[in-house]
Amino acid sequence: MKLFKITKNEITETKNVSPEDVVLVLNEEIKTLYVYKGEKSTTYNELKSDALFERITNQFFNPKIFLINSLDVKKQDHLEIVQTKNFIMSHLPNMKKFWVIYYLKNIFLLHQIRKNNKVFKNYDKSRIWRLRLSNTTNLWYLSLLNTITLLLLVIGLLWKMFTLGNANFINLSNNTVDPIKWQYWFENLQLFFGISAIILMILLLINLIFVLFPMKFPISPSKIKSMTSNLKESVPPVIKDSKELKKK
C-alpha cells in the first residue's frame, strides 16, 4: 500500500498524516484507492472538489475509489477496509500529543477560526454553508421564531394598554393624579419597551444573517415566477375525445 495526502490541492506521497489531512491509500494489487477525510481537515467547495476528483482519477488512472468515513473498525467491514484503516492509523502521530498541540494552537493562534474563515469566504461556492444556514428547514424555523416573538410582543402591548385603562391614577381624596402610582406604571412601561427593544434587535440580527447570506438557487425566483406565469399560455389546448366530437 502507498500513502498520499492532499497539500494545497496537490497529491503527494507521504509517510505521516494527521487528522487535518485528506488521506489517500492506494492498493496497487487490486487497483483500489481509499479516501479518508480527517475529522479536522478543511472542507472543499464544489469547484475544488471537482478539480481534485479529476486530478485523482488522472493521476491514478481511474481506480476504484472508496470513501472511509471513520477509522473505527466495524464488524461489517471487509478485510481490505480493515487493513486500510489499520494502515492509516499506523501512520498517524501520537494522538494525545496531537490534540494537546491542536487545542493550544486554537487558543493562542486561532487556528480553527482561521480555517473556518477560509471556508466562509468561499460561501458563494461552498455547499456546506448553504446547507447549514439557508435551507428550507431553517427558513421555516426563522418564520416560526418571527411569528411567536411578534405575537408575544403584541400580547404584551395589549396587556399593558389594558392595565392602563383599568389603572386608577386619581387620588380620590383631592381628585389629583397620584404621582407614585403614575411613576410606578411608567417605570413598568419603560421596562417593557426596553425588553421589547432588545428582543427586536436580536430578531433583527438573526433575520439580517439570512438576508446577507440568502439561499442560492440554480435559477432566480423571479425567473421561475415569470416562467410559471406563462405556463398556461404555452400549454396547447387539450383535444377532446373523437367520440365526444361525433356526438356534437
C-alpha positions as CSV (number, residue, x, y, z in Angstrom):
1,M,0.0,0.0,0.0
2,K,1.1,3.6,-0.7
3,L,0.1,6.6,1.4
4,F,-0.7,10.0,-0.1
5,K,-2.1,13.3,1.2
6,I,-3.5,16.4,-0.4
7,T,-1.5,19.6,0.2
8,K,-2.6,22.8,-1.4
9,N,-4.7,20.8,-3.9
10,E,-1.7,18.7,-4.8
11,I,-1.4,15.0,-4.2
12,T,2.0,14.0,-2.7
13,E,3.2,10.7,-1.3
14,T,4.0,10.8,2.4
15,K,4.9,8.7,5.4
16,N,3.0,10.6,8.0
17,V,-0.5,12.0,8.1
18,S,-2.7,13.8,10.7
19,P,-6.5,14.3,11.4
20,E,-6.1,17.6,9.5
21,D,-5.3,15.8,6.2
22,V,-7.3,14.3,3.4
23,V,-5.6,10.9,3.1
24,L,-5.4,8.6,0.1
25,V,-4.4,5.0,0.3
26,L,-3.5,3.2,-2.9
27,N,-3.7,-0.6,-3.0
28,E,-1.9,-1.4,-6.2
29,E,-2.7,-5.1,-6.1
30,I,-6.4,-4.6,-6.5
31,K,-6.1,-1.2,-8.1
32,T,-8.3,0.5,-5.5
33,L,-8.0,3.9,-3.9
34,Y,-9.3,4.6,-0.4
35,V,-10.1,8.2,0.6
36,Y,-10.2,9.3,4.2
37,K,-11.1,12.8,5.2
38,G,-9.6,13.7,8.6
39,E,-12.1,14.9,11.2
40,K,-10.3,18.3,11.3
41,S,-9.4,18.7,7.6
42,T,-10.5,21.6,5.6
43,T,-13.8,21.4,3.7
44,Y,-13.6,21.8,-0.1
45,N,-16.2,23.7,-2.1
46,E,-17.7,22.2,-5.2
47,L,-15.3,23.6,-7.7
48,K,-12.2,22.5,-5.8
49,S,-13.8,19.1,-5.1
50,D,-14.5,18.5,-8.8
51,A,-11.0,19.6,-9.8
52,L,-9.5,17.4,-7.0
53,F,-11.5,14.4,-8.1
54,E,-10.4,14.9,-11.7
55,R,-6.8,15.1,-10.6
56,I,-7.1,11.9,-8.6
57,T,-8.6,10.0,-11.5
58,N,-6.0,11.2,-13.9
59,Q,-3.0,10.6,-11.5
60,F,-4.1,7.1,-10.5
61,F,-5.6,6.1,-13.9
62,N,-9.3,5.8,-12.9
63,P,-9.1,3.3,-10.0
64,K,-12.0,2.1,-7.9
65,I,-12.5,4.8,-5.3
66,F,-14.0,4.1,-1.8
67,L,-14.6,6.6,0.9
68,I,-13.7,5.8,4.5
69,N,-15.8,7.8,6.9
70,S,-14.3,6.6,10.1
71,L,-11.1,4.8,11.2
72,D,-13.1,2.8,13.8
73,V,-13.1,-0.9,12.7
74,K,-16.6,-2.3,12.4
75,K,-17.8,-5.9,12.2
76,Q,-19.3,-5.4,8.7
77,D,-16.0,-4.0,7.3
78,H,-14.3,-6.2,4.6
79,L,-10.8,-7.3,5.2
80,E,-9.4,-4.8,2.7
81,I,-11.2,-1.9,4.6
82,V,-9.8,-3.2,7.9
83,Q,-6.3,-3.4,6.5
84,T,-6.6,0.1,5.1
85,K,-7.9,1.6,8.4
86,N,-5.0,0.0,10.3
87,F,-2.6,1.2,7.7
88,I,-3.8,4.8,8.1
89,M,-3.7,4.6,11.9
90,S,-0.2,3.3,11.9
91,H,0.9,6.5,10.2
92,L,-0.9,8.9,12.5
93,P,1.1,10.8,15.1
94,N,0.7,10.3,18.9
95,M,-2.9,11.4,19.2
96,K,-2.7,12.7,22.8
97,K,0.2,14.9,21.8
98,F,-1.6,16.0,18.6
99,W,-4.8,17.1,20.4
100,V,-2.9,19.0,23.1
101,I,-0.9,20.9,20.4
102,Y,-4.1,21.4,18.3
103,Y,-6.1,22.9,21.2
104,L,-3.1,25.1,22.2
105,K,-3.0,26.4,18.6
106,N,-6.7,27.1,18.6
107,I,-6.4,29.1,21.9
108,F,-3.3,31.1,21.1
109,L,-3.1,31.2,17.3
110,L,-6.9,30.9,16.5
111,H,-6.0,28.0,14.2
112,Q,-9.5,26.6,13.7
113,I,-11.1,30.1,13.4
114,R,-8.8,30.9,10.5
115,K,-9.6,27.7,8.8
116,N,-13.3,28.3,9.2
117,N,-12.8,31.8,7.9
118,K,-11.4,30.4,4.6
119,V,-14.4,28.2,4.2
120,F,-16.7,31.2,5.0
121,K,-15.0,33.4,2.4
122,N,-15.9,30.8,-0.3
123,Y,-19.6,30.9,0.8
124,D,-20.9,31.5,-2.7
125,K,-19.4,28.3,-3.9
126,S,-19.5,26.4,-0.7
127,R,-22.1,23.7,-0.3
128,I,-21.7,23.2,3.4
129,W,-22.5,26.7,4.4
130,R,-25.6,26.7,2.2
131,L,-26.9,23.5,3.8
132,R,-26.1,24.6,7.4
133,L,-27.6,28.0,7.2
134,S,-30.0,28.8,4.4
135,N,-32.1,25.7,3.9
136,T,-35.9,25.3,3.9
137,T,-35.9,23.8,7.4
138,N,-34.0,26.8,8.9
139,L,-36.2,29.2,7.0
140,W,-39.3,27.6,8.5
141,Y,-37.7,27.8,11.9
142,L,-37.0,31.5,11.2
143,S,-40.6,32.2,10.2
144,L,-41.8,30.4,13.3
145,L,-39.5,32.4,15.6
146,N,-40.6,35.7,14.0
147,T,-44.3,34.7,14.4
148,I,-44.0,33.6,18.0
149,T,-41.9,36.6,19.0
150,L,-44.1,39.2,17.4
151,L,-47.2,37.5,18.8
152,L,-45.8,37.6,22.3
153,L,-44.9,41.3,21.9
154,V,-48.4,42.2,20.7
155,I,-50.0,40.3,23.6
156,G,-47.7,42.1,26.0
157,L,-48.5,45.5,24.5
158,L,-52.3,44.8,24.6
159,W,-51.9,43.7,28.2
160,K,-50.1,47.0,29.1
161,M,-52.8,49.0,27.4
162,F,-55.5,47.0,29.3
163,T,-53.8,47.7,32.6
164,L,-53.5,51.4,31.7
165,G,-57.3,51.6,31.1
166,N,-58.0,49.9,34.4
167,A,-55.4,51.8,36.4
168,N,-56.7,54.3,38.9
169,F,-54.2,57.2,39.0
170,I,-56.6,59.6,40.7
171,N,-56.4,60.3,44.4
172,L,-60.0,60.3,45.5
173,S,-59.3,62.5,48.5
174,N,-58.3,65.6,46.5
175,N,-59.1,64.5,42.8
176,T,-55.5,64.8,41.8
177,V,-53.1,62.4,39.9
178,D,-51.3,60.2,42.3
179,P,-47.6,60.6,41.3
180,I,-46.4,57.4,43.0
181,K,-48.9,55.2,41.1
182,W,-48.2,57.0,37.8
183,Q,-44.4,56.7,38.3
184,Y,-44.7,53.0,39.1
185,W,-46.8,52.3,36.0
186,F,-44.5,54.4,33.8
187,E,-41.4,52.6,35.1
188,N,-43.0,49.3,34.2
189,L,-43.9,50.6,30.8
190,Q,-40.3,51.7,30.2
191,L,-39.1,48.3,31.3
192,F,-41.5,46.6,28.9
193,F,-40.4,48.7,25.9
194,G,-36.7,48.2,26.9
195,I,-37.1,44.4,26.9
196,S,-39.1,44.6,23.7
197,A,-36.4,46.7,22.0
198,I,-33.7,44.1,23.0
199,I,-35.8,41.2,21.7
200,L,-36.5,43.0,18.4
201,M,-32.7,43.9,18.0
202,I,-31.8,40.2,18.5
203,L,-34.6,39.2,16.0
204,L,-33.3,41.8,13.5
205,L,-29.7,40.4,13.7
206,I,-31.0,36.8,13.1
207,N,-33.0,37.9,10.1
208,L,-30.1,40.0,8.8
209,I,-27.9,36.9,8.7
210,F,-30.4,35.2,6.3
211,V,-30.6,38.4,4.3
212,L,-26.8,38.7,3.9
213,F,-26.4,35.0,3.1
214,P,-29.6,34.0,1.2
215,M,-30.3,30.6,-0.2
216,K,-28.6,30.0,-3.6
217,F,-30.9,28.8,-6.3
218,P,-29.8,27.4,-9.7
219,I,-32.3,29.8,-11.2
220,S,-33.6,33.1,-9.7
221,P,-37.0,33.0,-8.1
222,S,-38.2,35.9,-10.3
223,K,-37.2,33.9,-13.4
224,I,-39.2,30.9,-12.0
225,K,-42.2,33.1,-11.4
226,S,-42.1,34.5,-15.0
227,M,-41.8,31.0,-16.4
228,T,-44.7,29.6,-14.4
229,S,-46.9,32.6,-15.0
230,N,-46.6,32.0,-18.8
231,L,-47.1,28.2,-18.4
232,K,-50.8,28.3,-19.1
233,E,-50.3,30.3,-22.3
234,S,-47.6,28.0,-23.6
235,V,-49.6,24.7,-23.0
236,P,-51.7,23.8,-26.1
237,P,-55.5,23.2,-25.5
238,V,-56.5,19.6,-24.9
239,I,-58.1,17.9,-27.9
240,K,-61.4,16.3,-26.9
241,D,-62.1,12.6,-27.5
242,S,-63.3,11.9,-31.0
243,K,-66.4,10.2,-29.7
244,E,-67.5,13.4,-27.9
245,L,-66.8,15.3,-31.1
246,K,-69.1,12.9,-33.1
247,K,-71.9,13.4,-30.6
248,K,-71.7,17.1,-31.1
